[in-house]
Amino acid sequence: MNDLDHALDAVGPRLRTLRSERQTTLADLSAATGISVSTLSRLESGARRPSLELLLPLAKAHGVTLDELVDAPPTGDPRVHLRPVTRHGMTMLPLTRRPGGIQAYKLVIPGSDPPKEPDPQTHEGYEWLYVLNGRLRMVLGEHDLVLTPGEAAEFDTRVPHWFGAADADPVEFLSLFGKQGERAHLRARPKARG
C-alpha cells in the first residue's frame, strides 16, 4: 500500500471524528453539503473512496482545510491562511483552525450613527474578549457596558448578550470562545527577586 492509499484510508475515520466533535448528524451534514446520507456513511466507513468533489464541500462544512482533511504533510510554509467570514455586518477572522476546544477570533464591527439597537442572544459556551481598538458596547443580561482598548470581559454565553460599536467608529476585539463552557484565565506572577 502506498502513501496515497494510506492517506485516503485515513479520511473516513477523520470525517467521522470531525462530525462527532461537532455533534452533527449525517442528515445535518447531508443538508449542509448536498451529499446523500448513504454516500456520507460509506465515506466514513471506508466503503467509498473520497474524491475531490466530495472532499471540498465536506472540508467547508467542517471548517477545515483540504490539507487538514486528508492529513497532507506540512509544506514548510509557516504562514497561516485564514479566511474572514462576515455575518450580520461583523467580520470574524478565525485565529485557530483545530476543531473543538477553545476557538479564537479577531472580530471587527463597523461603527454606526446612530448606534445599532441591541438584540441579545444566548447559546451554550463561555466567552472571553479583549478590546484592541475602538469602543465596544456590550449588553450582558441587565448590564449595558462600554469597553475601551485594553479592557477584557469574561462571561457565560447562556446569559443574554450582544456586542456592537459604541459609536460611529469601528471596534476591533479578540474573542476566545469555548462551546463546552471552558473558562479562559490569565495569570501573571511577579518575578522572583534574588
N, C-alpha and C positions, 0 to 999 in steps of 0.2 A: 504494500500500500504506500503510495507516495504522499508528499506533504499536502497536495491539493485534496486528496481523498480524506486525509486526517482533518483538515480544516473544514471541509464540507460536512463530515460526520459529526463534528462538534457543534454545528449550527443548531440542530434540533434541540439538544439539551439547553443551549444558551437561550433559544427562543422561549422554551418552557420556563426557564428561570426568570427571564425578564417579565414575562406575563404574570408569573406567580408573585414576584416582588411588587408589582403594580396592582395586584389584586384585580386583574382584568379577566373576564371570561372569554372563551373562544368566540362567543356571539358578539361581545363588545368589540373585540379585535377585528372580527369579520366586518362589522358595521363601519369601523374606522378605516379599514384598508380596501374593502371591496373584494377581499379574498374569501372564498367559501370556508365555512367551518370545517368541512371534511378535508379540504386542502391544508388548512392550518394544523389540524390534528395530525395529518400524515407527515407534514414537515417536522413537527415537534417530536414525533415518534421515530423519525428517520426513514419512514416508508416512502417518502418522496424527497427527491434531491432538490435542494434550493436552486433557484435561478435568479438572475438579476432582477427580472420583472416582479418576482415575489419578495426579494430581499429589500428593495428600495422602499416600498410602502411600509414594510414592517419596521425598518430602521427609523423611518419618520414617525410612525405611530408610537414606538418605544422611546423616542427622543435620544437615540444613539447614532453614531456614525456607522457607515457601512463597514469600515475597518474594525470597529468595536464588535459589530455583529458577527463578523467572520473571524475575529481574533487575528487580524493581519499583523505581521511583525512590525515593530517600530521602524520608522524610516530614518530616525536620527534628527528629524526636524523638530526643534523644541517649541515651535510656535503652537499656540492653542487656537484652533479655528472655531470660534463660536458664532452663532448667528443670532442677532437680536430678534425678538418677537414683539410685535405691537398689538396690545389688546386694550380696548376701552380708552384709547388715547395715550396709554402708558407704554413706554418702551422698556422691555426687560431683556437684559443680557445675561444669560446663564454663565456663571463662573465655574461651575462644576459640571462634570459630564457623567459621573457614576450614578447608576440608578439606586434608589433607596437612600436611607440615611439623610443627613442634613444636606440641603441644597443651598447654594449661594448664588445671589443675583445682584447685579447693579441695575437699579431702576431709575428712569428719568420720566418725570411727569411735567408736561408743559404748563406754564403759568396760564391763568385766565383772569380776565377782568370783566365782570365780577367773578369772584371765585366760584367754583362748582358747588352745587348742593350735595352734601354728604349722602351716601347711600350705603350704610353699614351692612356688612355681610358676616357670616360665620362659617367655619369649616373646621375639621379636625386638624390639630397640629399646634405648633409653638413657633413663634417668630421673634427674631432679634433684629433690630435695624439700627443703622448708624448714618447720620446725615453728613454728606460730603459738601454739597453746595446748595444754596438757596434756603428757603424756609418751608418745612414740611408740616402741613396741618394733619393732625392725626386725631380722629374721633375714635375713642375706645370706651365702649359702654356709655357711661354718663359723663365722661371726661372729653373735653374739646381742647386739645393742646397744640401749640406751635413749637416745633423743634428746630433748632438752628444748627449750623455746621459744628461738628464735634459732639453733638448730643446723641445719645443712644436710648432705645426703649426695648423692653422685652415683655412679651405677653402671650397668653393662651389665646389661640385664634378661635376658640369657641365663644369668646366674648365678642359681641358685635363690634366690628372695626371698619374703618375707612381711611384712605390716605389721599391727599391732594396737595397741590401747590397752595401755599398760604396767600399768595398774591399773584401779580402778573408775571413774575419771573419764574423760570423753570426750577425744579428741585431735583437733585440727584442724591440717591442714598443706596447703601448696601443693605441687603436683606439676607439673613440666614433663616431657612425655614425647614422644620422637621415635621413630616406628616404624622409620625408616631408620638409627637409631643416631646421630643428631645429638647432640653434646655441648653442654651449657649451661655457659658460663664467665662468671664475674663478675670484672670487672677494675676496680680502683679506683686512680686515680693521685693522688698528693698534689698539692695546689695549688702552682703555681709562685709562689714569693715574689719580690717585686721591686717 
